[in-house]
Amino acid sequence: MSTTSKSPRKVALVALDVGTAALPLYSHLCSPKKFTQPQLFVCLVLKEFFKTDYRGIAGILADSTDLRQAIGLQTVPHFTTLQKAAPRLLRNPRVQQLLDQTVQRARPRGRRPHRPRVKRSAVDSSGFEAHHTSHYFVRRRTKGRKDWQSTTYKRFPKLALLCDCSNHLVLAAIAERGPGPDITHFERIVCQAFPRVRMETLLADAGYDAEWAHGVAREDLGIRTIIPAGIGRPTDKAPKGYYRRLMSRRLHLTCYGQRWQVETAVSMIKRRLGSAVNARSYWSQCRALMLKAIAHNILILYAPTEPSRLAA
């Protein structure tokens, strides 16, 4: 069972080590060079760690000398600096590089193969709350009713995770907007994790039940899939498709029982980093969800024994 770090200094050291390996020091040659990109990335991770906003993390860094010394900050970045750095550092190519580094650092330093073997992995998705709507707006919409907050919103941020069942490490993540069927992101998330690790068995619930999903994983990527055939009306007839019939007849219940590990990973993210997203626009919400997935991996990793190479 994996545990997350409760020390902000250790989290900052791991985030600095990951950011130094994945990000260039500066965004361009004419950068002011007041802060490095790994340092700004650490500030974003600490923002998720403390469950605060850009102004809040700037105030925490101003009051904490130890945190500034741990990541080599001479001055505290303005909150607008962090706000402008987030879209640049959390673009999809950067996010994939950061996830690559967290997965590589989950192995001991002496044993870091290019693609470590994962015996069991699981995929699932979960919705998050959007907390940018004020209570005044909600109350105005329900004016005249007895219960002042009965308004429902149909769209919400949604995060799909593919994690290692042994240590709850996120191997791949996709942020989107729900509600929607889970099967739509199956191929993308499996192909995203395939270059990072060698998955032997992939577990998923009935929301990912499809014959083509088994074909993508088993025939194209060589991954054994265990997905119960639960799509369609209840019937005694065998489902269509070779792999779906195989799942209905020979479902490995002992192995499939480990699928709940991905739900544990989702619960760890919501409990430790918060279940709400303060971003307003669609792309800002996607970046916030991907930052939560990266921060979750950083909380699991141990602090490096020696500080990262950092050019101030």
C-alpha positions as protocol buffer text, in pm:
chain_id: "A"
residue {
  index: 1
  type: MET
  ca { x: 0 y: 0 z: 0 }
}
residue {
  index: 2
  type: SER
  ca { x: 144 y: 337 z: -103 }
}
residue {
  index: 3
  type: THR
  ca { x: 156 y: 638 z: 127 }
}
residue {
  index: 4
  type: THR
  ca { x: 178 y: 1004 z: 34 }
}
residue {
  index: 5
  type: SER
  ca { x: 430 y: 1246 z: 180 }
}
residue {
  index: 6
  type: LYS
  ca { x: 304 y: 1501 z: 431 }
}
residue {
  index: 7
  type: SER
  ca { x: 623 y: 1710 z: 429 }
}
residue {
  index: 8
  type: PRO
  ca { x: 611 y: 2014 z: 197 }
}
residue {
  index: 9
  type: ARG
  ca { x: 991 y: 2029 z: 189 }
}
residue {
  index: 10
  type: LYS
  ca { x: 1022 y: 1668 z: 67 }
}
residue {
  index: 11
  type: VAL
  ca { x: 748 y: 1727 z: -189 }
}
residue {
  index: 12
  type: ALA
  ca { x: 932 y: 2035 z: -312 }
}
residue {
  index: 13
  type: LEU
  ca { x: 1260 y: 1842 z: -346 }
}
residue {
  index: 14
  type: VAL
  ca { x: 1096 y: 1563 z: -547 }
}
residue {
  index: 15
  type: ALA
  ca { x: 911 y: 1814 z: -767 }
}
residue {
  index: 16
  type: LEU
  ca { x: 1236 y: 2003 z: -826 }
}
residue {
  index: 17
  type: ASP
  ca { x: 1415 y: 1681 z: -923 }
}
residue {
  index: 18
  type: VAL
  ca { x: 1135 y: 1587 z: -1164 }
}
residue {
  index: 19
  type: GLY
  ca { x: 1108 y: 1936 z: -1310 }
}
residue {
  index: 20
  type: THR
  ca { x: 1484 y: 1968 z: -1362 }
}
residue {
  index: 21
  type: ALA
  ca { x: 1490 y: 1643 z: -1560 }
}
residue {
  index: 22
  type: ALA
  ca { x: 1181 y: 1720 z: -1770 }
}
residue {
  index: 23
  type: LEU
  ca { x: 1190 y: 2097 z: -1826 }
}
residue {
  index: 24
  type: PRO
  ca { x: 1450 y: 2336 z: -1966 }
}
residue {
  index: 25
  type: LEU
  ca { x: 1578 y: 2594 z: -1722 }
}
residue {
  index: 26
  type: TYR
  ca { x: 1429 y: 2887 z: -1914 }
}
residue {
  index: 27
  type: SER
  ca { x: 1153 y: 2918 z: -2171 }
}
residue {
  index: 28
  type: HIS
  ca { x: 1363 y: 3121 z: -2419 }
}
residue {
  index: 29
  type: LEU
  ca { x: 1705 y: 3282 z: -2458 }
}
residue {
  index: 30
  type: CYS
  ca { x: 1584 y: 3631 z: -2365 }
}
residue {
  index: 31
  type: SER
  ca { x: 1417 y: 3517 z: -2043 }
}
residue {
  index: 32
  type: PRO
  ca { x: 1456 y: 3756 z: -1745 }
}
residue {
  index: 33
  type: LYS
  ca { x: 1614 y: 3461 z: -1557 }
}
residue {
  index: 34
  type: LYS
  ca { x: 1460 y: 3557 z: -1225 }
}
residue {
  index: 35
  type: PHE
  ca { x: 1312 y: 3209 z: -1181 }
}
residue {
  index: 36
  type: THR
  ca { x: 1377 y: 2881 z: -1357 }
}
residue {
  index: 37
  type: GLN
  ca { x: 1097 y: 2672 z: -1501 }
}
residue {
  index: 38
  type: PRO
  ca { x: 1160 y: 2385 z: -1254 }
}
residue {
  index: 39
  type: GLN
  ca { x: 1123 y: 2635 z: -968 }
}
residue {
  index: 40
  type: LEU
  ca { x: 792 y: 2760 z: -1106 }
}
residue {
  index: 41
  type: PHE
  ca { x: 677 y: 2400 z: -1150 }
}
residue {
  index: 42
  type: VAL
  ca { x: 755 y: 2334 z: -783 }
}
residue {
  index: 43
  type: CYS
  ca { x: 539 y: 2633 z: -690 }
}
residue {
  index: 44
  type: LEU
  ca { x: 249 y: 2489 z: -890 }
}
residue {
  index: 45
  type: VAL
  ca { x: 287 y: 2150 z: -719 }
}
residue {
  index: 46
  type: LEU
  ca { x: 296 y: 2316 z: -377 }
}
residue {
  index: 47
  type: LYS
  ca { x: -20 y: 2505 z: -470 }
}
residue {
  index: 48
  type: GLU
  ca { x: -196 y: 2171 z: -511 }
}
residue {
  index: 49
  type: PHE
  ca { x: -29 y: 2035 z: -196 }
}
residue {
  index: 50
  type: PHE
  ca { x: -166 y: 2317 z: 19 }
}
residue {
  index: 51
  type: LYS
  ca { x: -503 y: 2326 z: -166 }
}
residue {
  index: 52
  type: THR
  ca { x: -476 y: 2698 z: -230 }
}
residue {
  index: 53
  type: ASP
  ca { x: -467 y: 2944 z: -520 }
}
residue {
  index: 54
  type: TYR
  ca { x: -189 y: 3148 z: -678 }
}
residue {
  index: 55
  type: ARG
  ca { x: -212 y: 3426 z: -421 }
}
residue {
  index: 56
  type: GLY
  ca { x: -213 y: 3172 z: -141 }
}
residue {
  index: 57
  type: ILE
  ca { x: 101 y: 2988 z: -248 }
}
residue {
  index: 58
  type: ALA
  ca { x: 281 y: 3320 z: -299 }
}
residue {
  index: 59
  type: GLY
  ca { x: 196 y: 3412 z: 60 }
}
residue {
  index: 60
  type: ILE
  ca { x: 307 y: 3071 z: 192 }
}
residue {
  index: 61
  type: LEU
  ca { x: 642 y: 3098 z: 14 }
}
residue {
  index: 62
  type: ALA
  ca { x: 690 y: 3450 z: 150 }
}
residue {
  index: 63
  type: ASP
  ca { x: 644 y: 3320 z: 507 }
}
residue {
  index: 64
  type: SER
  ca { x: 846 y: 2998 z: 465 }
}
residue {
  index: 65
  type: THR
  ca { x: 1222 y: 3046 z: 444 }
}
residue {
  index: 66
  type: ASP
  ca { x: 1291 y: 2671 z: 445 }
}
residue {
  index: 67
  type: LEU
  ca { x: 1081 y: 2611 z: 135 }
}
residue {
  index: 68
  type: ARG
  ca { x: 1251 y: 2892 z: -53 }
}
residue {
  index: 69
  type: GLN
  ca { x: 1595 y: 2762 z: 42 }
}
residue {
  index: 70
  type: ALA
  ca { x: 1502 y: 2405 z: -57 }
}
residue {
  index: 71
  type: ILE
  ca { x: 1422 y: 2505 z: -416 }
}
residue {
  index: 72
  type: GLY
  ca { x: 1677 y: 2786 z: -444 }
}
residue {
  index: 73
  type: LEU
  ca { x: 1437 y: 3080 z: -460 }
}
residue {
  index: 74
  type: GLN
  ca { x: 1598 y: 3417 z: -388 }
}
residue {
  index: 75
  type: THR
  ca { x: 1272 y: 3610 z: -422 }
}
residue {
  index: 76
  type: VAL
  ca { x: 908 y: 3505 z: -412 }
}
residue {
  index: 77
  type: PRO
  ca { x: 740 y: 3500 z: -756 }
}
residue {
  index: 78
  type: HIS
  ca { x: 436 y: 3721 z: -798 }
}
residue {
  index: 79
  type: PHE
  ca { x: 108 y: 3534 z: -822 }
}
residue {
  index: 80
  type: THR
  ca { x: 61 y: 3658 z: -1180 }
}
residue {
  index: 81
  type: THR
  ca { x: 397 y: 3500 z: -1269 }
}
residue {
  index: 82
  type: LEU
  ca { x: 267 y: 3163 z: -1154 }
}
residue {
  index: 83
  type: GLN
  ca { x: -63 y: 3219 z: -1332 }
}
residue {
  index: 84
  type: LYS
  ca { x: 112 y: 3289 z: -1662 }
}
residue {
  index: 85
  type: ALA
  ca { x: 358 y: 3002 z: -1614 }
}
residue {
  index: 86
  type: ALA
  ca { x: 86 y: 2739 z: -1566 }
}
residue {
  index: 87
  type: PRO
  ca { x: -38 y: 2731 z: -1931 }
}
residue {
  index: 88
  type: ARG
  ca { x: 321 y: 2714 z: -2053 }
}
residue {
  index: 89
  type: LEU
  ca { x: 442 y: 2441 z: -1816 }
}
residue {
  index: 90
  type: LEU
  ca { x: 126 y: 2229 z: -1830 }
}
residue {
  index: 91
  type: ARG
  ca { x: 92 y: 2193 z: -2206 }
}
residue {
  index: 92
  type: ASN
  ca { x: 37 y: 1836 z: -2314 }
}
residue {
  index: 93
  type: PRO
  ca { x: 397 y: 1768 z: -2435 }
}
residue {
  index: 94
  type: ARG
  ca { x: 536 y: 1904 z: -2107 }
}
residue {
  index: 95
  type: VAL
  ca { x: 285 y: 1708 z: -1903 }
}
residue {
  index: 96
  type: GLN
  ca { x: 382 y: 1385 z: -2077 }
}
residue {
  index: 97
  type: GLN
  ca { x: 751 y: 1452 z: -2008 }
}
residue {
  index: 98
  type: LEU
  ca { x: 675 y: 1517 z: -1641 }
}
residue {
  index: 99
  type: LEU
  ca { x: 474 y: 1196 z: -1617 }
}
residue {
  index: 100
  type: ASP
  ca { x: 762 y: 1009 z: -1782 }
}
residue {
  index: 101
  type: GLN
  ca { x: 1003 y: 1132 z: -1516 }
}
residue {
  index: 102
  type: THR
  ca { x: 773 y: 1043 z: -1226 }
}
residue {
  index: 103
  type: VAL
  ca { x: 725 y: 690 z: -1359 }
}
residue {
  index: 104
  type: GLN
  ca { x: 1100 y: 644 z: -1408 }
}
residue {
  index: 105
  type: ARG
  ca { x: 1175 y: 767 z: -1056 }
}
residue {
  index: 106
  type: ALA
  ca { x: 936 y: 515 z: -904 }
}
residue {
  index: 107
  type: ARG
  ca { x: 1205 y: 248 z: -958 }
}
residue {
  index: 108
  type: PRO
  ca { x: 1529 y: 225 z: -756 }
}
residue {
  index: 109
  type: ARG
  ca { x: 1818 y: 424 z: -897 }
}
residue {
  index: 110
  type: GLY
  ca { x: 2022 y: 112 z: -972 }
}
residue {
  index: 111
  type: ARG
  ca { x: 1735 y: -56 z: -1157 }
}
residue {
  index: 112
  type: ARG
  ca { x: 1569 y: 185 z: -1397 }
}
residue {
  index: 113
  type: PRO
  ca { x: 1489 y: 8 z: -1723 }
}
residue {
  index: 114
  type: HIS
  ca { x: 1350 y: 203 z: -2012 }
}
residue {
  index: 115
  type: ARG
  ca { x: 1013 y: 31 z: -1976 }
}
residue {
  index: 116
  type: PRO
  ca { x: 962 y: -123 z: -1632 }
}
residue {
  index: 117
  type: ARG
  ca { x: 727 y: -420 z: -1610 }
}
residue {
  index: 118
  type: VAL
  ca { x: 387 y: -371 z: -1447 }
}
residue {
  index: 119
  type: LYS
  ca { x: 211 y: -691 z: -1350 }
}
residue {
  index: 120
  type: ARG
  ca { x: -137 y: -545 z: -1299 }
}
residue {
  index: 121
  type: SER
  ca { x: -273 y: -208 z: -1406 }
}
residue {
  index: 122
  type: ALA
  ca { x: -624 y: -66 z: -1396 }
}
residue {
  index: 123
  type: VAL
  ca { x: -809 y: 216 z: -1569 }
}
residue {
  index: 124
  type: ASP
  ca { x: -1106 y: 420 z: -1453 }
}
residue {
  index: 125
  type: SER
  ca { x: -1239 y: 775 z: -1461 }
}
residue {
  index: 126
  type: SER
  ca { x: -1403 y: 1005 z: -1209 }
}
residue {
  index: 127
  type: GLY
  ca { x: -1568 y: 1345 z: -1206 }
}
residue {
  index: 128
  type: PHE
  ca { x: -1451 y: 1650 z: -1013 }
}
residue {
  index: 129
  type: GLU
  ca { x: -1637 y: 1952 z: -882 }
}
residue {
  index: 130
  type: ALA
  ca { x: -1617 y: 2295 z: -1042 }
}
residue {
  index: 131
  type: HIS
  ca { x: -1600 y: 2547 z: -757 }
}
residue {
  index: 132
  type: HIS
  ca { x: -1573 y: 2866 z: -959 }
}
residue {
  index: 133
  type: THR
  ca { x: -1949 y: 2930 z: -940 }
}
residue {
  index: 134
  type: SER
  ca { x: -2035 y: 3164 z: -653 }
}
residue {
  index: 135
  type: HIS
  ca { x: -2306 y: 3082 z: -399 }
}
residue {
  index: 136
  type: TYR
  ca { x: -2474 y: 3415 z: -486 }
}
residue {
  index: 137
  type: PHE
  ca { x: -2522 y: 3302 z: -847 }
}
residue {
  index: 138
  type: VAL
  ca { x: -2664 y: 2967 z: -737 }
}
residue {
  index: 139
  type: ARG
  ca { x: -2898 y: 3134 z: -492 }
}
residue {
  index: 140
  type: ARG
  ca { x: -3024 y: 3379 z: -754 }
}
residue {
  index: 141
  type: ARG
  ca { x: -3100 y: 3094 z: -993 }
}
residue {
  index: 142
  type: THR
  ca { x: -3312 y: 2921 z: -729 }
}
residue {
  index: 143
  type: LYS
  ca { x: -3485 y: 3236 z: -606 }
}
residue {
  index: 144
  type: GLY
  ca { x: -3835 y: 3172 z: -483 }
}
residue {
  index: 145
  type: ARG
  ca { x: -3776 y: 2811 z: -379 }
}
residue {
  index: 146
  type: LYS
  ca { x: -3756 y: 2682 z: -25 }
}
residue {
  index: 147
  type: ASP
  ca { x: -3428 y: 2498 z: -71 }
}
residue {
  index: 148
  type: TRP
  ca { x: -3187 y: 2769 z: -182 }
}
residue {
  index: 149
  type: GLN
  ca { x: -2933 y: 2537 z: -351 }
}
residue {
  index: 150
  type: SER
  ca { x: -3113 y: 2289 z: -572 }
}
residue {
  index: 151
  type: THR
  ca { x: -2957 y: 2390 z: -904 }
}
residue {
  index: 152
  type: THR
  ca { x: -2786 y: 2110 z: -1095 }
}
residue {
  index: 153
  type: TYR
  ca { x: -2515 y: 2154 z: -1357 }
}
residue {
  index: 154
  type: LYS
  ca { x: -2484 y: 1904 z: -1640 }
}
residue {
  index: 155
  type: ARG
  ca { x: -2113 y: 1940 z: -1719 }
}
residue {
  index: 156
  type: PHE
  ca { x: -1818 y: 1874 z: -1490 }
}
residue {
  index: 157
  type: PRO
  ca { x: -1440 y: 1816 z: -1516 }
}
residue {
  index: 158
  type: LYS
  ca { x: -1350 y: 1453 z: -1563 }
}
residue {
  index: 159
  type: LEU
  ca { x: -1016 y: 1275 z: -1515 }
}
residue {
  index: 160
  type: ALA
  ca { x: -932 y: 930 z: -1651 }
}
residue {
  index: 161
  type: LEU
  ca { x: -644 y: 744 z: -1484 }
}
residue {
  index: 162
  type: LEU
  ca { x: -444 y: 434 z: -1567 }
}
residue {
  index: 163
  type: CYS
  ca { x: -246 y: 334 z: -1258 }
}
residue {
  index: 164
  type: ASP
  ca { x: -20 y: 59 z: -1130 }
}
residue {
  index: 165
  type: CYS
  ca { x: -217 y: -161 z: -892 }
}
residue {
  index: 166
  type: SER
  ca { x: 88 y: -230 z: -674 }
}
residue {
  index: 167
  type: ASN
  ca { x: 177 y: 129 z: -579 }
}
residue {
  index: 168
  type: HIS
  ca { x: -109 y: 350 z: -712 }
}
residue {
  index: 169
  type: LEU
  ca { x: 133 y: 536 z: -940 }
}
residue {
  index: 170
  type: VAL
  ca { x: -42 y: 711 z: -1229 }
}
residue {
  index: 171
  type: LEU
  ca { x: 94 y: 572 z: -1556 }
}
residue {
  index: 172
  type: ALA
  ca { x: -129 y: 776 z: -1788 }
}
residue {
  index: 173
  type: ALA
  ca { x: -400 y: 1038 z: -1749 }
}
residue {
  index: 174
  type: ILE
  ca { x: -651 y: 1213 z: -1974 }
}
residue {
  index: 175
  type: ALA
  ca { x: -853 y: 1518 z: -1871 }
}
residue {
  index: 176
  type: GLU
  ca { x: -1185 y: 1588 z: -2037 }
}
residue {
  index: 177
  type: ARG
  ca { x: -1535 y: 1709 z: -1961 }
}
residue {
  index: 178
  type: GLY
  ca { x: -1813 y: 1481 z: -1843 }
}
residue {
  index: 179
  type: PRO
  ca { x: -2051 y: 1319 z: -1838 }
}
residue {
  index: 180
  type: GLY
  ca { x: -1963 y: 1084 z: -2118 }
}
residue {
  index: 181
  type: PRO
  ca { x: -1887 y: 718 z: -2190 }
}
residue {
  index: 182
  type: ASP
  ca { x: -1555 y: 589 z: -2060 }
}
residue {
  index: 183
  type: ILE
  ca { x: -1483 y: 380 z: -2367 }
}
residue {
  index: 184
  type: THR
  ca { x: -1407 y: 690 z: -2577 }
}
residue {
  index: 185
  type: HIS
  ca { x: -1068 y: 747 z: -2411 }
}
residue {
  index: 186
  type: PHE
  ca { x: -964 y: 381 z: -2375 }
}
residue {
  index: 187
  type: GLU
  ca { x: -733 y: 365 z: -2677 }
}
residue {
  index: 188
  type: ARG
  ca { x: -574 y: 703 z: -2605 }
}
residue {
  index: 189
  type: ILE
  ca { x: -491 y: 630 z: -2243 }
}
residue {
  index: 190
  type: VAL
  ca { x: -358 y: 280 z: -2311 }
}
residue {
  index: 191
  type: CYS
  ca { x: -140 y: 404 z: -2597 }
}
residue {
  index: 192
  type: GLN
  ca { x: -17 y: 686 z: -2374 }
}
residue {
  index: 193
  type: ALA
  ca { x: 102 y: 443 z: -2104 }
}
residue {
  index: 194
  type: PHE
  ca { x: 243 y: 184 z: -2346 }
}
residue {
  index: 195
  type: PRO
  ca { x: 579 y: 362 z: -2414 }
}
residue {
  index: 196
  type: ARG
  ca { x: 635 y: 411 z: -2039 }
}
residue {
  index: 197
  type: VAL
  ca { x: 578 y: 61 z: -1900 }
}
residue {
  index: 198
  type: ARG
  ca { x: 527 y: -298 z: -2012 }
}
residue {
  index: 199
  type: MET
  ca { x: 179 y: -384 z: -1891 }
}
residue {
  index: 200
  type: GLU
  ca { x: 96 y: -751 z: -1853 }
}
residue {
  index: 201
  type: THR
  ca { x: -269 y: -729 z: -1742 }
}
residue {
  index: 202
  type: LEU
  ca { x: -512 y: -439 z: -1771 }
}
residue {
  index: 203
  type: LEU
  ca { x: -826 y: -433 z: -1556 }
}
residue {
  index: 204
  type: ALA
  ca { x: -1133 y: -220 z: -1627 }
}
residue {
  index: 205
  type: ASP
  ca { x: -1500 y: -211 z: -1536 }
}
residue {
  index: 206
  type: ALA
  ca { x: -1794 y: -274 z: -1768 }
}
residue {
  index: 207
  type: GLY
  ca { x: -1785 y: 87 z: -1888 }
}
residue {
  index: 208
  type: TYR
  ca { x: -1489 y: -11 z: -2108 }
}
residue {
  index: 209
  type: ASP
  ca { x: -1657 y: -323 z: -2248 }
}
residue {
  index: 210
  type: ALA
  ca { x: -1612 y: -337 z: -2626 }
}
residue {
  index: 211
  type: GLU
  ca { x: -1473 y: -592 z: -2866 }
}
residue {
  index: 212
  type: TRP
  ca { x: -1249 y: -336 z: -3034 }
}
residue {
  index: 213
  type: ALA
  ca { x: -1103 y: -238 z: -2694 }
}
residue {
  index: 214
  type: HIS
  ca { x: -991 y: -597 z: -2636 }
}
residue {
  index: 215
  type: GLY
  ca { x: -847 y: -603 z: -2987 }
}
residue {
  index: 216
  type: VAL
  ca { x: -645 y: -285 z: -2938 }
}
residue {
  index: 217
  type: ALA
  ca { x: -493 y: -404 z: -2611 }
}
residue {
  index: 218
  type: ARG
  ca { x: -445 y: -774 z: -2688 }
}
residue {
  index: 219
  type: GLU
  ca { x: -366 y: -784 z: -3059 }
}
residue {
  index: 220
  type: ASP
  ca { x: -194 y: -449 z: -3116 }
}
residue {
  index: 221
  type: LEU
  ca { x: -14 y: -398 z: -2783 }
}
residue {
  index: 222
  type: GLY
  ca { x: 7 y: -749 z: -2638 }
}
residue {
  index: 223
  type: ILE
  ca { x: -172 y: -663 z: -2311 }
}
residue {
  index: 224
  type: ARG
  ca { x: -407 y: -910 z: -2145 }
}
residue {
  index: 225
  type: THR
  ca { x: -739 y: -742 z: -2070 }
}
residue {
  index: 226
  type: ILE
  ca { x: -996 y: -838 z: -1807 }
}
residue {
  index: 227
  type: ILE
  ca { x: -1317 y: -644 z: -1868 }
}
residue {
  index: 228
  type: PRO
  ca { x: -1657 y: -793 z: -1775 }
}
residue {
  index: 229
  type: ALA
  ca { x: -1906 y: -810 z: -2060 }
}
residue {
  index: 230
  type: GLY
  ca { x: -2177 y: -593 z: -1912 }
}
residue {
  index: 231
  type: ILE
  ca { x: -2287 y: -371 z: -2200 }
}
residue {
  index: 232
  type: GLY
  ca { x: -2632 y: -435 z: -2346 }
}
residue {
  index: 233
  type: ARG
  ca { x: -2963 y: -565 z: -2221 }
}
residue {
  index: 234
  type: PRO
  ca { x: -2967 y: -849 z: -1966 }
}
residue {
  index: 235
  type: THR
  ca { x: -2988 y: -1180 z: -2152 }
}
residue {
  index: 236
  type: ASP
  ca { x: -2885 y: -1542 z: -2120 }
}
residue {
  index: 237
  type: LYS
  ca { x: -2726 y: -1543 z: -2465 }
}
residue {
  index: 238
  type: ALA
  ca { x: -2352 y: -1521 z: -2508 }
}
residue {
  index: 239
  type: PRO
  ca { x: -2229 y: -1173 z: -2607 }
}
residue {
  index: 240
  type: LYS
  ca { x: -2106 y: -1108 z: -2957 }
}
residue {
  index: 241
  type: GLY
  ca { x: -1736 y: -1108 z: -3027 }
}
residue {
  index: 242
  type: TYR
  ca { x: -1465 y: -1358 z: -2937 }
}
residue {
  index: 243
  type: TYR
  ca { x: -1311 y: -1166 z: -2645 }
}
residue {
  index: 244
  type: ARG
  ca { x: -1646 y: -1062 z: -2496 }
}
residue {
  index: 245
  type: ARG
  ca { x: -1763 y: -1423 z: -2500 }
}
residue {
  index: 246
  type: LEU
  ca { x: -1433 y: -1520 z: -2336 }
}
residue {
  index: 247
  type: MET
  ca { x: -1491 y: -1265 z: -2059 }
}
residue {
  index: 248
  type: SER
  ca { x: -1845 y: -1391 z: -1994 }
}
residue {
  index: 249
  type: ARG
  ca { x: -1727 y: -1752 z: -1961 }
}
residue {
  index: 250
  type: ARG
  ca { x: -1382 y: -1729 z: -1801 }
}
residue {
  index: 251
  type: LEU
  ca { x: -1362 y: -1402 z: -1607 }
}
residue {
  index: 252
  type: HIS
  ca { x: -1072 y: -1423 z: -1359 }
}
residue {
  index: 253
  type: LEU
  ca { x: -1247 y: -1289 z: -1049 }
}
residue {
  index: 254
  type: THR
  ca { x: -940 y: -1304 z: -824 }
}
residue {
  index: 255
  type: CYS
  ca { x: -734 y: -1091 z: -1059 }
}
residue {
  index: 256
  type: TYR
  ca { x: -1027 y: -866 z: -1146 }
}
residue {
  index: 257
  type: GLY
  ca { x: -1077 y: -795 z: -776 }
}
residue {
  index: 258
  type: GLN
  ca { x: -766 y: -575 z: -787 }
}
residue {
  index: 259
  type: ARG
  ca { x: -943 y: -328 z: -1014 }
}
residue {
  index: 260
  type: TRP
  ca { x: -1050 y: -129 z: -709 }
}
residue {
  index: 261
  type: GLN
  ca { x: -688 y: -13 z: -671 }
}
residue {
  index: 262
  type: VAL
  ca { x: -750 y: 252 z: -937 }
}
residue {
  index: 263
  type: GLU
  ca { x: -1049 y: 373 z: -736 }
}
residue {
  index: 264
  type: THR
  ca { x: -815 y: 399 z: -437 }
}
residue {
  index: 265
  type: ALA
  ca { x: -581 y: 615 z: -646 }
}
residue {
  index: 266
  type: VAL
  ca { x: -870 y: 844 z: -741 }
}
residue {
  index: 267
  type: SER
  ca { x: -974 y: 863 z: -376 }
}
residue {
  index: 268
  type: MET
  ca { x: -616 y: 952 z: -275 }
}
residue {
  index: 269
  type: ILE
  ca { x: -612 y: 1239 z: -524 }
}
residue {
  index: 270
  type: LYS
  ca { x: -946 y: 1378 z: -412 }
}
residue {
  index: 271
  type: ARG
  ca { x: -874 y: 1337 z: -42 }
}
residue {
  index: 272
  type: ARG
  ca { x: -517 y: 1470 z: -46 }
}
residue {
  index: 273
  type: LEU
  ca { x: -530 y: 1729 z: -325 }
}
residue {
  index: 274
  type: GLY
  ca { x: -898 y: 1819 z: -323 }
}
residue {
  index: 275
  type: SER
  ca { x: -1199 y: 1713 z: -527 }
}
residue {
  index: 276
  type: ALA
  ca { x: -1269 y: 2060 z: -666 }
}
residue {
  index: 277
  type: VAL
  ca { x: -1121 y: 2249 z: -960 }
}
residue {
  index: 278
  type: ASN
  ca { x: -1120 y: 2628 z: -936 }
}
residue {
  index: 279
  type: ALA
  ca { x: -1041 y: 2685 z: -1304 }
}
residue {
  index: 280
  type: ARG
  ca { x: -1315 y: 2827 z: -1526 }
}
residue {
  index: 281
  type: SER
  ca { x: -1236 y: 2755 z: -1890 }
}
residue {
  index: 282
  type: TYR
  ca { x: -1222 y: 2405 z: -2036 }
}
residue {
  index: 283
  type: TRP
  ca { x: -848 y: 2403 z: -2103 }
}
residue {
  index: 284
  type: SER
  ca { x: -767 y: 2552 z: -1764 }
}
residue {
  index: 285
  type: GLN
  ca { x: -968 y: 2274 z: -1600 }
}
residue {
  index: 286
  type: CYS
  ca { x: -780 y: 2013 z: -1804 }
}
residue {
  index: 287
  type: ARG
  ca { x: -446 y: 2159 z: -1697 }
}
residue {
  index: 288
  type: ALA
  ca { x: -556 y: 2163 z: -1333 }
}
residue {
  index: 289
  type: LEU
  ca { x: -658 y: 1796 z: -1348 }
}
residue {
  index: 290
  type: MET
  ca { x: -330 y: 1692 z: -1510 }
}
residue {
  index: 291
  type: LEU
  ca { x: -141 y: 1885 z: -1242 }
}
residue {
  index: 292
  type: LYS
  ca { x: -327 y: 1687 z: -976 }
}
residue {
  index: 293
  type: ALA
  ca { x: -221 y: 1360 z: -1142 }
}
residue {
  index: 294
  type: ILE
  ca { x: 145 y: 1468 z: -1154 }
}
residue {
  index: 295
  type: ALA
  ca { x: 133 y: 1599 z: -796 }
}
residue {
  index: 296
  type: HIS
  ca { x: -12 y: 1265 z: -684 }
}
residue {
  index: 297
  type: ASN
  ca { x: 288 y: 1082 z: -829 }
}
residue {
  index: 298
  type: ILE
  ca { x: 527 y: 1328 z: -667 }
}
residue {
  index: 299
  type: LEU
  ca { x: 364 y: 1273 z: -327 }
}
residue {
  index: 300
  type: ILE
  ca { x: 426 y: 899 z: -361 }
}
residue {
  index: 301
  type: LEU
  ca { x: 791 y: 931 z: -463 }
}
residue {
  index: 302
  type: TYR
  ca { x: 1069 y: 966 z: -208 }
}
residue {
  index: 303
  type: ALA
  ca { x: 1287 y: 1275 z: -181 }
}
residue {
  index: 304
  type: PRO
  ca { x: 1623 y: 1250 z: -364 }
}
residue {
  index: 305
  type: THR
  ca { x: 1934 y: 1196 z: -155 }
}
residue {
  index: 306
  type: GLU
  ca { x: 2120 y: 1478 z: -329 }
}
residue {
  index: 307
  type: PRO
  ca { x: 1979 y: 1811 z: -455 }
}
residue {
  index: 308
  type: SER
  ca { x: 1903 y: 1859 z: -821 }
}
residue {
  index: 309
  type: ARG
  ca { x: 2135 y: 2057 z: -1045 }
}
residue {
  index: 310
  type: LEU
  ca { x: 1985 y: 2403 z: -1058 }
}
residue {
  index: 311
  type: ALA
  ca { x: 2125 y: 2710 z: -1228 }
}
residue {
  index: 312
  type: ALA
  ca { x: 1980 y: 3012 z: -1054 }
}
